[in-house]
Amino acid sequence: MQACYSQHLFNATSYDAIATAIITLQAFAGMWINAFIVSVLCIAWVKKKSFNSNEKILLFLGCVRFWYLCITGLYFVLSTFYARCFYVYPIPQIFVTIQSFLNSSNLWVSACLCVFYCIKIANFRHRFFIYLKVKIDRIVPRLLEGFVLLSLVFCIFVYDITAKAYNDNFNSTSLGNFWRQDIRIDKYFFPVFFLTGFVYAVAFTAVISSALLLLFSLWRHQRKMQTNSVKNLSTDAHIKAMKSILSFFLIYSINFTCLVLSLIYVLKQENPVMFFVSLFQYAFPAVHSLILIFSNPKLEKTLLRSLSRLKGKVCMR
Protein backbone atom coordinates (compact mmCIF):
# COMPACT_ATOMS: atom_id res chain seq x y z
CA MET A 1 0.00 0.00 0.00
CA GLN A 2 2.86 2.37 0.69
CA ALA A 3 4.71 2.26 -2.63
CA CYS A 4 2.39 4.65 -4.44
CA TYR A 5 2.81 7.43 -1.87
CA SER A 6 6.57 7.77 -1.69
CA GLN A 7 7.01 9.33 -5.11
CA HIS A 8 7.29 12.88 -3.72
CA LEU A 9 10.40 11.99 -1.66
CA PHE A 10 13.44 12.97 -3.73
CA ASN A 11 16.21 13.70 -1.24
CA ALA A 12 17.13 11.05 1.30
CA THR A 13 17.66 12.68 4.69
CA SER A 14 19.74 11.10 7.44
CA TYR A 15 16.49 10.13 9.21
CA ASP A 16 15.26 8.35 6.06
CA ALA A 17 18.60 6.58 5.63
CA ILE A 18 18.66 5.34 9.25
CA ALA A 19 15.04 4.19 9.09
CA THR A 20 15.69 2.42 5.78
CA ALA A 21 18.82 0.71 7.16
CA ILE A 22 16.99 -0.56 10.25
CA ILE A 23 13.95 -1.85 8.38
CA THR A 24 16.09 -3.37 5.60
CA LEU A 25 18.25 -5.26 8.12
CA GLN A 26 15.06 -6.37 9.86
CA ALA A 27 13.64 -7.58 6.55
CA PHE A 28 16.89 -9.43 5.76
CA ALA A 29 16.77 -11.24 9.11
CA GLY A 30 13.15 -12.22 8.44
CA MET A 31 14.10 -13.46 4.96
CA TRP A 32 16.83 -15.67 6.47
CA ILE A 33 14.45 -17.11 9.07
CA ASN A 34 11.74 -17.93 6.54
CA ALA A 35 14.27 -19.26 4.03
CA PHE A 36 15.44 -21.63 6.78
CA ILE A 37 11.86 -22.89 7.30
CA VAL A 38 11.35 -23.42 3.57
CA SER A 39 14.69 -25.20 3.09
CA VAL A 40 14.15 -27.57 6.03
CA LEU A 41 10.65 -28.48 4.83
CA CYS A 42 11.82 -28.98 1.24
CA ILE A 43 14.67 -31.25 2.35
CA ALA A 44 12.21 -33.26 4.47
CA TRP A 45 9.87 -33.53 1.48
CA VAL A 46 12.70 -34.82 -0.75
CA LYS A 47 13.48 -37.50 1.85
CA LYS A 48 9.97 -38.78 2.56
CA LYS A 49 8.16 -37.63 -0.65
CA SER A 50 5.12 -36.38 1.27
CA PHE A 51 3.78 -33.35 3.13
CA ASN A 52 1.31 -33.24 5.98
CA SER A 53 -1.15 -30.36 6.27
CA ASN A 54 0.91 -28.48 8.85
CA GLU A 55 4.00 -28.61 6.62
CA LYS A 56 2.01 -27.41 3.61
CA ILE A 57 0.81 -24.34 5.49
CA LEU A 58 4.27 -23.62 6.92
CA LEU A 59 5.91 -23.99 3.49
CA PHE A 60 3.42 -21.67 1.81
CA LEU A 61 3.67 -19.17 4.67
CA GLY A 62 7.48 -19.23 4.58
CA CYS A 63 7.56 -18.59 0.82
CA VAL A 64 5.07 -15.74 1.03
CA ARG A 65 6.90 -14.06 3.91
CA PHE A 66 10.29 -14.45 2.25
CA TRP A 67 9.16 -12.62 -0.90
CA TYR A 68 7.11 -10.09 1.09
CA LEU A 69 10.18 -9.08 3.12
CA CYS A 70 12.34 -9.10 -0.02
CA ILE A 71 9.98 -6.69 -1.81
CA THR A 72 9.69 -4.58 1.34
CA GLY A 73 13.46 -4.18 1.69
CA LEU A 74 13.78 -3.32 -2.00
CA TYR A 75 10.94 -0.79 -1.75
CA PHE A 76 12.48 1.05 1.20
CA VAL A 77 15.89 1.27 -0.49
CA LEU A 78 14.40 2.58 -3.75
CA SER A 79 11.98 4.99 -2.09
CA THR A 80 14.80 6.49 0.00
CA PHE A 81 17.71 6.69 -2.46
CA TYR A 82 16.05 6.42 -5.89
CA ALA A 83 12.64 7.97 -5.26
CA ARG A 84 12.43 9.37 -8.81
CA CYS A 85 11.87 5.87 -10.15
CA PHE A 86 8.39 5.96 -8.61
CA TYR A 87 7.44 8.56 -11.20
CA VAL A 88 8.03 5.97 -13.93
CA TYR A 89 4.91 4.09 -14.95
CA PRO A 90 4.14 1.33 -13.92
CA ILE A 91 6.73 0.95 -11.10
CA PRO A 92 4.45 2.34 -8.34
CA GLN A 93 1.58 0.13 -9.49
CA ILE A 94 3.77 -2.97 -9.63
CA PHE A 95 5.12 -2.42 -6.12
CA VAL A 96 1.75 -1.74 -4.54
CA THR A 97 0.17 -4.73 -6.33
CA ILE A 98 2.88 -7.22 -5.31
CA GLN A 99 2.91 -5.91 -1.74
CA SER A 100 -0.88 -6.17 -1.55
CA PHE A 101 -0.88 -9.75 -2.84
CA LEU A 102 1.89 -10.93 -0.51
CA ASN A 103 0.57 -9.07 2.54
CA SER A 104 -2.96 -10.39 1.99
CA SER A 105 -1.63 -13.94 1.52
CA ASN A 106 0.47 -13.59 4.67
CA LEU A 107 -2.53 -12.53 6.75
CA TRP A 108 -4.85 -15.22 5.38
CA VAL A 109 -2.36 -18.07 5.73
CA SER A 110 -1.35 -16.95 9.24
CA ALA A 111 -5.02 -17.06 10.18
CA CYS A 112 -5.36 -20.46 8.49
CA LEU A 113 -2.43 -21.82 10.51
CA CYS A 114 -3.94 -20.65 13.78
CA VAL A 115 -7.34 -22.16 12.89
CA PHE A 116 -5.59 -25.41 11.87
CA TYR A 117 -3.80 -25.64 15.24
CA CYS A 118 -7.06 -24.94 17.05
CA ILE A 119 -8.91 -27.72 15.21
CA LYS A 120 -6.07 -30.22 15.56
CA ILE A 121 -5.16 -29.60 19.20
CA ALA A 122 -8.33 -28.41 20.92
CA ASN A 123 -10.66 -31.00 22.36
CA PHE A 124 -14.35 -30.09 21.96
CA ARG A 125 -17.23 -32.51 21.56
CA HIS A 126 -19.40 -30.45 19.24
CA ARG A 127 -20.36 -32.36 16.06
CA PHE A 128 -19.22 -29.63 13.69
CA PHE A 129 -15.86 -29.39 15.44
CA ILE A 130 -15.38 -33.18 15.26
CA TYR A 131 -16.29 -33.06 11.56
CA LEU A 132 -13.67 -30.36 10.94
CA LYS A 133 -11.06 -32.36 12.87
CA VAL A 134 -11.66 -35.35 10.59
CA LYS A 135 -11.81 -33.38 7.33
CA ILE A 136 -9.22 -30.65 7.98
CA ASP A 137 -6.40 -32.43 6.13
CA ARG A 138 -8.48 -32.51 2.95
CA ILE A 139 -9.69 -28.95 3.39
CA VAL A 140 -6.24 -27.34 3.81
CA PRO A 141 -5.11 -27.52 0.12
CA ARG A 142 -8.42 -26.02 -1.01
CA LEU A 143 -8.13 -23.28 1.61
CA LEU A 144 -4.65 -22.36 0.38
CA GLU A 145 -5.89 -22.24 -3.21
CA GLY A 146 -8.83 -20.10 -2.13
CA PHE A 147 -6.53 -17.67 -0.27
CA VAL A 148 -4.36 -17.30 -3.37
CA LEU A 149 -7.41 -16.51 -5.50
CA LEU A 150 -8.73 -14.00 -2.94
CA SER A 151 -5.34 -12.31 -2.77
CA LEU A 152 -5.16 -12.16 -6.58
CA VAL A 153 -8.60 -10.55 -6.81
CA PHE A 154 -7.62 -8.09 -4.09
CA CYS A 155 -4.32 -7.09 -5.73
CA ILE A 156 -5.99 -6.68 -9.16
CA PHE A 157 -8.51 -4.34 -7.56
CA VAL A 158 -5.69 -2.42 -5.86
CA TYR A 159 -3.75 -2.18 -9.14
CA ASP A 160 -6.76 -0.78 -10.96
CA ILE A 161 -7.43 1.87 -8.30
CA THR A 162 -3.73 2.75 -8.05
CA ALA A 163 -3.44 3.23 -11.81
CA LYS A 164 -6.46 5.54 -11.88
CA ALA A 165 -5.17 7.60 -8.96
CA TYR A 166 -1.69 7.79 -10.50
CA ASN A 167 -2.98 8.99 -13.87
CA ASP A 168 -5.30 11.54 -12.28
CA ASN A 169 -2.59 12.80 -9.94
CA PHE A 170 0.10 13.29 -12.60
CA ASN A 171 -2.12 14.66 -15.35
CA SER A 172 -2.03 17.96 -13.48
CA THR A 173 1.15 20.01 -14.03
CA SER A 174 0.36 22.77 -11.55
CA LEU A 175 2.40 22.58 -8.36
CA GLY A 176 -0.26 24.62 -6.61
CA ASN A 177 -2.80 21.80 -6.92
CA PHE A 178 -1.03 19.36 -4.60
CA TRP A 179 -3.66 19.82 -1.90
CA ARG A 180 -6.44 18.94 -4.34
CA GLN A 181 -4.41 16.00 -5.66
CA ASP A 182 -4.16 14.61 -2.13
CA ILE A 183 -7.93 14.93 -1.85
CA ARG A 184 -8.31 12.95 -5.08
CA ILE A 185 -5.95 10.26 -3.75
CA ASP A 186 -8.10 10.01 -0.62
CA LYS A 187 -11.18 9.69 -2.80
CA TYR A 188 -9.66 6.98 -4.99
CA PHE A 189 -8.12 4.97 -2.19
CA PHE A 190 -11.02 5.02 0.25
CA PRO A 191 -12.45 1.76 -1.25
CA VAL A 192 -8.98 0.20 -1.02
CA PHE A 193 -8.61 1.27 2.61
CA PHE A 194 -12.08 -0.04 3.42
CA LEU A 195 -11.44 -3.41 1.74
CA THR A 196 -7.98 -3.69 3.33
CA GLY A 197 -9.44 -2.93 6.75
CA PHE A 198 -12.10 -5.57 6.17
CA VAL A 199 -9.44 -8.17 5.25
CA TYR A 200 -7.42 -7.28 8.36
CA ALA A 201 -10.51 -7.48 10.58
CA VAL A 202 -11.64 -10.88 9.25
CA ALA A 203 -8.15 -12.41 9.59
CA PHE A 204 -7.73 -10.91 13.07
CA THR A 205 -11.13 -12.22 14.18
CA ALA A 206 -10.29 -15.73 12.94
CA VAL A 207 -6.92 -15.71 14.72
CA ILE A 208 -8.20 -14.32 18.01
CA SER A 209 -11.20 -16.66 18.09
CA SER A 210 -9.05 -19.70 17.35
CA ALA A 211 -6.42 -18.68 19.90
CA LEU A 212 -8.99 -18.12 22.63
CA LEU A 213 -10.73 -21.44 21.93
CA LEU A 214 -7.41 -23.28 21.92
CA LEU A 215 -6.24 -21.59 25.10
CA PHE A 216 -9.52 -22.46 26.81
CA SER A 217 -9.24 -26.09 25.73
CA LEU A 218 -5.61 -26.36 26.87
CA TRP A 219 -6.36 -24.61 30.17
CA ARG A 220 -9.26 -26.98 30.83
CA HIS A 221 -7.06 -29.98 30.03
CA GLN A 222 -4.29 -28.63 32.29
CA ARG A 223 -6.68 -28.17 35.22
CA LYS A 224 -8.00 -31.70 34.71
CA MET A 225 -4.45 -33.10 34.84
CA GLN A 226 -3.68 -31.14 38.01
CA THR A 227 -6.91 -32.32 39.66
CA ASN A 228 -5.96 -35.92 38.90
CA SER A 229 -2.41 -35.27 40.17
CA VAL A 230 -1.04 -36.41 36.84
CA LYS A 231 2.10 -34.77 35.45
CA ASN A 232 3.64 -36.25 32.34
CA LEU A 233 5.18 -35.30 29.02
CA SER A 234 1.73 -34.53 27.62
CA THR A 235 1.15 -31.93 30.35
CA ASP A 236 4.50 -30.28 29.64
CA ALA A 237 3.69 -30.22 25.93
CA HIS A 238 0.36 -28.52 26.65
CA ILE A 239 2.07 -25.88 28.81
CA LYS A 240 4.57 -25.21 26.00
CA ALA A 241 1.72 -24.96 23.50
CA MET A 242 -0.13 -22.47 25.72
CA LYS A 243 2.99 -20.28 25.97
CA SER A 244 3.42 -20.33 22.20
CA ILE A 245 -0.21 -19.42 21.60
CA LEU A 246 -0.07 -16.59 24.15
CA SER A 247 3.04 -15.23 22.44
CA PHE A 248 1.36 -15.43 19.05
CA PHE A 249 -1.80 -13.84 20.46
CA LEU A 250 0.25 -10.90 21.75
CA ILE A 251 2.31 -10.25 18.62
CA TYR A 252 -0.69 -10.70 16.31
CA SER A 253 -2.62 -8.12 18.34
CA ILE A 254 0.32 -5.70 18.03
CA ASN A 255 0.54 -6.44 14.31
CA PHE A 256 -3.17 -5.76 13.81
CA THR A 257 -2.84 -2.44 15.65
CA CYS A 258 0.10 -1.49 13.42
CA LEU A 259 -1.84 -2.44 10.30
CA VAL A 260 -4.73 -0.20 11.34
CA LEU A 261 -2.34 2.66 12.15
CA SER A 262 -0.66 2.22 8.77
CA LEU A 263 -4.04 2.83 7.11
CA ILE A 264 -4.59 5.94 9.23
CA TYR A 265 -1.15 7.46 8.63
CA VAL A 266 -0.55 6.14 5.09
CA LEU A 267 -0.83 9.63 3.56
CA LYS A 268 1.53 11.08 6.16
CA GLN A 269 4.79 9.28 5.40
CA GLU A 270 6.89 11.90 7.22
CA ASN A 271 5.00 11.37 10.48
CA PRO A 272 7.34 9.75 13.08
CA VAL A 273 4.54 7.35 14.00
CA MET A 274 4.96 5.65 10.62
CA PHE A 275 8.54 4.64 11.41
CA PHE A 276 7.55 2.79 14.59
CA VAL A 277 4.49 1.33 12.89
CA SER A 278 6.66 0.02 10.03
CA LEU A 279 9.23 -1.27 12.53
CA PHE A 280 6.67 -3.42 14.35
CA GLN A 281 4.77 -4.33 11.19
CA TYR A 282 7.79 -5.74 9.36
CA ALA A 283 9.09 -7.43 12.51
CA PHE A 284 5.94 -9.56 12.73
CA PRO A 285 6.85 -12.09 9.95
CA ALA A 286 10.27 -12.69 11.51
CA VAL A 287 9.12 -12.91 15.14
CA HIS A 288 6.14 -15.13 14.33
CA SER A 289 8.33 -17.42 12.19
CA LEU A 290 10.76 -17.75 15.11
CA ILE A 291 7.86 -18.77 17.36
CA LEU A 292 6.83 -21.35 14.77
CA ILE A 293 10.39 -22.73 14.64
CA PHE A 294 10.67 -23.15 18.43
CA SER A 295 7.19 -24.66 18.67
CA ASN A 296 8.02 -27.26 16.00
CA PRO A 297 10.39 -29.99 17.29
CA LYS A 298 11.81 -30.77 13.83
CA LEU A 299 12.56 -27.15 12.97
CA GLU A 300 13.90 -26.41 16.46
CA LYS A 301 16.31 -29.36 16.44
CA THR A 302 17.54 -28.50 12.94
CA LEU A 303 18.10 -24.85 13.91
CA LEU A 304 19.97 -25.73 17.12
CA ARG A 305 22.07 -28.31 15.25
CA SER A 306 22.93 -25.77 12.54
CA LEU A 307 23.86 -23.11 15.11
CA SER A 308 26.05 -25.55 17.04
CA ARG A 309 27.88 -26.56 13.84
CA LEU A 310 28.34 -22.89 12.92
CA LYS A 311 29.64 -22.14 16.42
CA GLY A 312 32.07 -25.07 16.17
CA LYS A 313 33.46 -23.86 12.84
CA VAL A 314 33.90 -20.35 14.23
CA CYS A 315 35.71 -21.65 17.32
CA MET A 316 38.01 -23.78 15.17
CA ARG A 317 39.11 -20.68 13.27
PyMOL commands that set and color helices and strands:
alter all, ss='L'
color gray80, all
select helices_A, chain A and resi 3-8+14-48+53-81+83-87+91-121+127-171+175-227+233-264+272-294+297-316
alter helices_A, ss='H'
color red, helices_A
deselect
rebuild
show_as cartoon
